[in-house]
């Protein structure tokens, strides 16, 4: 069972809110660093292990600088994410670009940064060569195993996904690249999201190690690395258990020794692109309860909305909720915890048992939503003209640093041509 703690007391939140009004995201630097160090210790059993943090999970350069400082790279899927990695000082082959339906400027930027380009489609071989004028020294392919690999609720079935090469396309693609003079090769897959089954991830490793052997036997291409992707889940519910880094790395190492080493692939480097398990458990959305409504159900309304955190609305995802100062109190009833968006699925929790909750814009209880350090603020939006909240970092010395201010009305209107509007219709 996972324990859902929040690093600040109610009194500390009250003091913090004097400088930074709710709602806001808070991330814990110390816990993120300790988690990364545990990951690297566990995967040190592999030669040349590299973790490319999935920038899409938490696209903030302050966080990326922390991760770079601990030895991580970046997994990017867009031009802007490449810029964020560069802003954090992550460059060269520490960056991996894995995009899809990729425009030429993303390939050009990846080349400028020296990033590893991971192609998503067979037709991109020609597109990449025409875009860059020549093929890079190192090229990787994303593999879609189709019905060979079961999917999960978030990412779906691989055979229905828009990502990656078929097995046959992979073999042909490596042959073409070898004939064109490419010397270095990689292999990648990403087949699940938020998956807590250790066996599922070990099976992914087995498939890729066996495929690396097949590629060597059929094309003579000896892969430099295999990127096992991400997709590792976190225990959003208190009754769930995290997958341990040691169990994962140890299980993968056994498969590696059984499959890759006998095929003379003992120098095959292992890469991953975890996002959620790196930062997810160490981020919280802090809001205030400002309204209560009693109709057919009991509702608690927050000063945050799904514009700040959309995972519950998008996936029906569970996020644990606690009320600072009332952690030990018994539940007073079941509530739907909601925001103010004009959408009925703007709900952080449905029929959740919670202690008594006081409401009010300045006097209401604080509400802490757990495990939002990945795919939280990153997925925010501006529907209904809502303005996304800011982000704070709890430093190792206990100080608080604002790493993103809240959006303002001026931000919302900044992309409109208001001068043209003043002339419009006249």
Secondary structure, DSSP 8 states (H G I E B T S, - for coil): ------SS-HHHHHHHHHHS-SSEEEEEHHHHHHHHHHHHHHGGGSTT-EEEEEGGGS--HHHHHHHHHTT-EEEE-SHHHHHHHHHTT--GGGEEE--SS--HHHHHHHHHHT-EEEE-STTHHHHHHHHHSS--SEEEEEE--GGGS--BTTTB-GGGSS-SB-HHHHHHHHHHHHHTT--EEEEEE---SSB--HHHHHHHHHHHHHHHHHHHHHH----SEEE----B----STT-----HHHHHHHHHHHHHHHTGGGT-TT-EEEE---HHHHGGGEEEEEEEEEEEESSSEEEEES--TTT--HHHHH-----EE-TT-TTS---EEEEEE-SSSSTT-EEEEEEEE------TTTS-EEEE-S-TTTTGGG---GGG----EEEEE-TTS-EEEEE----HHHHHTTS-HHHHHHTT-
